[in-house]
């Protein structure tokens, strides 16, 4: 709950801080591209006979984003929003209960791969704590909404005993973003960590018998982007 308390505090303090700066507003547009990797906030997959392996998470799945953005600056403070089109890739390892009761070395670890297409829209509040000529650094934070195009996601369940498994994804999820920005003239680099607030999944269903497995998966995102502001 403490995460939600941060939002109104920032909203209250931000206008007050602006009055102590220059009264002139600056509007800038720009574009940025980046890569992102998904981490997991204690995911819980309830698939009978299989346990999600939190200690063996595939980390080689890299996603991509491309985003135009708008920034409004006043003094050292700014507000920024963007429309980031992206591809997110996940990979989940599972432990098969039979692997612990069988000596058969041919038993393969079950794996679930997921690829989604999405639109992410943040509202960020930033502060430039270094402004030295053409060089600067800033910190920023704010909520991010992710809209997943569920009709176009690609899923692959391998080495499960259930046929035609499918994860039913939620179309909208929320994150809280924390980031550090570095700019050299009008080129900037952003390092961002998004904390998943809401569950990204409804459930997993077996197409053969309609059996439903409950899930609780909150994704965190680590990303790096480079862009140019005009």
Secondary structure, DSSP 8 states (H G I E B T S, - for coil): -HHHHHHHHHHHHHHHHHHTS-S--EEEEEEEEEEEEEEESS-EE-BTTEEE-TTS-----EEEEEEEEEEEEETTEEEEEEEEEEEEEEEEEEEEGGGGT---TT----EEEEEEEEEEEEEEEEEEEEEETTEEEEEEEEEEEEEE-GGG-EEEEES-SSSSEEEEE-SEEEEEEEEEEEEETTEEEEEEEEEE-S-SEEEEEETTT--EEEEE--EEEEEEEEEEE-
